[in-house]
Each structure stands twice: as C-alpha cells, then as structure tokens.
Amino acid sequence: MAEQRDYFQEVYEVVRLVPKGRVTTYGTIARYLSLRAGARMVGWAMNGSHSHPDVPAHRVVNSTGVLTGKHFFGGPTIMQQLLEDEGVQVNNDRVVDFKTRFWDPMIELAV
C-alpha cells in the first residue's frame, strides 16, 4: 500500500524555507510539490497554518504579489505589517518590487 502524503505538512515545510524579506506564491509552491489541486490546496494549507506559529504564512501571496490571504491574519493590516517588518514594501495590498522579492523553490532549492 502506498504511503499517504500529508500535503499540508509538505506545504508548511516549503513555506518555512522562504527567507525573511522574500515572498512566494501559492501556485509556485503547488508546482514545486506537484500538487494536483494546485494553488487552491496551498491556499487551504495557509488558511490552516495559523495554529503553526513557525509557518510564515504572510510570505505567501498570489501570482501578482497581492496579499489575498490578509483577512486570515486576524486583522486587515497584520499581513502587511509582518511583511513590512521584514523590509518588504507593500502598497495597496500589493508587494512593491514583487519580481525582485519573489522566491522560487524550483530555483532556490535546486540541487
């Protein structure tokens, strides 16, 4: 019998590797982990990550750098504040200089 994957834990492991001051996307994590449900599965995992204080969920944004998960942080500005505390500038709920701040595990974790 094949071993069951714990998709949420796999997502959390990748998110823990995103460096301070950088961001990644739901879709990028999904592609890296070959998740069939894609970005949606990563979104579900991020929604469930708030009971895991060691998972920096604030570093996961949508494919254009928008803070789409900000409402799951207990207040509309907490996600932005967490990013800004790490030096990531946010304007109108979008990461400024997104392409420079973007972290891709396919590149960064390549062997």
C-alpha positions as a printed Julia matrix, in Angstrom:
111×3 Matrix{Float64}:
  0.0    0.0    0.0
  1.35   3.43  -0.96
  2.25   5.86   1.8
 -0.24   8.71   2.23
  1.16  12.22   1.68
  0.49  14.94   4.22
  0.1   17.8    1.75
 -0.35  20.49   4.38
  2.87  19.48   6.14
  4.72  19.47   2.81
  3.44  22.99   2.1
  4.45  24.15   5.58
  7.95  22.73   5.11
  8.41  24.76   1.94
  6.94  27.94   3.45
  9.33  27.64   6.41
 12.2   27.9    3.89
 11.08  31.24   2.41
 13.65  33.74   3.69
 12.71  36.89   5.57
 12.21  39.76   3.15
 11.1   37.46   0.33
  7.71  36.19  -0.86
  6.47  33.26  -2.9
  3.14  32.32  -4.4
  0.5   29.66  -3.9
  0.99  28.39  -7.44
  4.77  28.27  -7.18
  4.58  26.1   -4.08
  1.98  23.86  -5.74
  4.17  23.37  -8.82
  7.22  22.64  -6.66
  5.3   19.97  -4.71
  3.42  18.66  -7.79
  0.08  19.14  -6.05
 -2.84  18.11  -8.23
 -5.22  20.57  -6.56
 -2.66  23.27  -7.23
 -2.7   26.72  -5.73
 -6.07  26.06  -4.11
 -4.55  23.28  -1.98
 -1.76  25.61  -0.88
 -4.38  28.23   0.0
 -6.22  25.71   2.15
 -2.96  24.84   3.88
 -2.19  28.5    4.5
 -5.67  29.02   5.97
 -4.92  26.18   8.37
 -1.41  27.33   9.23
 -2.35  29.82  11.91
 -2.09  27.13  14.57
  1.54  26.7   13.46
  3.41  29.83  14.59
  6.6   28.62  12.9
  4.98  28.81   9.43
  5.48  32.32   7.98
  2.21  32.32   6.01
  2.49  36.07   5.45
  5.23  35.36   2.88
  2.77  33.61   0.55
  0.92  35.89  -1.86
 -0.94  35.48  -5.14
  0.75  35.29  -8.55
  0.86  39.08  -8.97
  2.04  39.87  -5.44
 -1.36  40.73  -3.96
 -1.98  39.95  -0.28
 -5.04  37.83  -0.98
 -4.81  35.99   2.34
 -4.69  39.1    4.5
 -8.15  38.55   6.0
 -6.99  35.33   7.68
 -4.48  37.11   9.92
 -6.92  38.47  12.48
 -6.99  41.95  11.01
 -6.78  43.58   7.58
 -3.3   45.07   8.08
 -1.46  42.36  10.03
 -0.12  40.51   6.96
  1.17  43.78   5.52
  2.76  44.74   8.84
  4.53  41.37   9.11
  5.96  41.8    5.6
  6.97  45.41   6.23
  8.7   44.34   9.46
 10.88  42.16   7.21
 11.64  45.01   4.81
  9.03  44.16   2.16
  7.25  47.28   0.97
  3.5   46.91   0.33
  1.33  49.46  -1.47
 -2.43  48.99  -1.99
 -2.2   45.37  -0.8
  0.47  44.52  -3.39
  4.15  43.74  -2.84
  6.24  46.53  -4.31
  9.11  45.22  -6.44
  7.47  41.79  -6.49
  9.81  40.33  -9.11
 12.85  41.21  -7.01
 11.29  39.87  -3.78
  9.99  36.67  -5.41
 11.42  33.39  -4.07
 11.06  30.31  -6.26
 11.83  26.96  -4.58
 12.42  25.36  -8.01
 15.44  27.67  -8.36
 16.42  28.36  -4.75
 16.24  24.71  -3.64
 17.72  23.2   -6.82
 20.38  20.63  -6.07
